[in-house]
Each structure stands twice: as C-alpha cells, then as structure tokens.
Amino acid sequence: MAGFTGTARHPKALALRLPDGRVALSQRLTTALAGAVAPCLVPESGRAFTQGGDAYTPVSGEVVVEVVAGTTRHAVVTVVRLR
C-alpha cells in the first residue's frame, strides 16, 4: 500500500501500488475495513499523487491488503481485507 485519503483515524480510500508499478485509489472503504486498516497507518508528511492526479497521504511501512481489480478500461480496485 502506498497511502490513503481521508484521515489516518478514518481513511476513506487506499492508494494501492499495483503489480505493474502504478498507484491507484481503491473504492471507498467500508466502515469495518476502515476500522481494521486505521491502526496500521503511519502517515508521512506531505502529499503524493497517482498518475491520474488524485492526491493521497503517503504511509511508511508495509501494509498488505487483498484486492479485487476490474479489467475494464476504467479498472476499479476494491479492497477485500487486510492481510
């Protein structure tokens, strides 16, 4: 994972580093997933941006999540669970 949107206590979406190296924002997190991920987030200072121009707060450390990624032109990445 590369970062998050929202606050560290209440993340709205995750910025995920995909296998091809791109960073993409996930769909909005459910309340349960946001609660599970929040304690793992250690924000770094500053802002970062996806290739599409979406801003997010970068994190330090390694947080691994399981995702389902769509394969359409506008692929949608949905977080399934914290690993």
Long-range contacts (C-beta under 8 A, 24 or more apart in sequence): 1-59, 1-62, 1-63, 1-64, 1-65, 2-48, 2-56, 2-58, 2-59, 3-43, 3-48, 3-56, 3-57, 3-58, 3-59, 4-37, 4-41, 4-43, 4-56, 4-57, 4-59, 5-54, 5-55, 5-56, 5-57, 6-34, 8-38, 8-41, 8-42, 8-43, 8-57, 9-38, 10-34, 10-38, 11-37, 11-38, 11-41, 13-56, 14-65, 14-79, 15-48, 15-50, 15-54, 15-56, 15-58, 16-65, 16-67, 16-77, 16-79, 18-69, 18-77, 22-50, 22-51, 23-48, 23-50, 23-51, 23-56, 24-50, 24-52, 24-75, 24-77, 25-50, 25-54, 25-56, 25-77, 26-67, 26-77, 26-78, 26-79, 27-76, 27-77, 27-78, 27-79, 29-79, 33-79, 33-81, 33-82, 36-81, 36-82, 37-63, 37-65, 37-79, 37-82, 40-82
